[in-house]
Amino acid sequence: MAARDAAPHPAPIGRLRWAVSAGCIPTDSTGPEPEFTSRDVFAILNANDAIAHVRVRVVYAMHEIVGPFRVAVAPQRMRQLRVNDLIFPEAVRLGEAYSLVFDSDVPVVVQFGRCDTRQAANAGFMAMAFACG
């Protein structure tokens, strides 16, 4: 195959920086744990050929920034984590509004979601994070 016939290398999928501005982990839950624990979650897609080293910072209105929490995502994989499970260097505060800032060394895609089980009729939603750069 001639070089001019070779398919061009596709553009990377994702961005290096993402933000989520609507976090708040509910303090109450209805139903058995851990399946029905109220929670915020995020998913990171790494469509690259290199491991993604992602740093996550938690920004509060009335407290200092917490983090970075370090998350690795293998090449050509996705990883989903509960915000509730971010505990080092400090656990994310339950029942307090927060934002998340994601910085990665390779382009990634971030999606955010919530499962609110405070009432017997559960509710959940998913939203794309804002791609900053």
Order of alpha helices (4+ residues) and beta strands (2+ residues): beta-beta-beta-beta-beta-beta-beta-beta
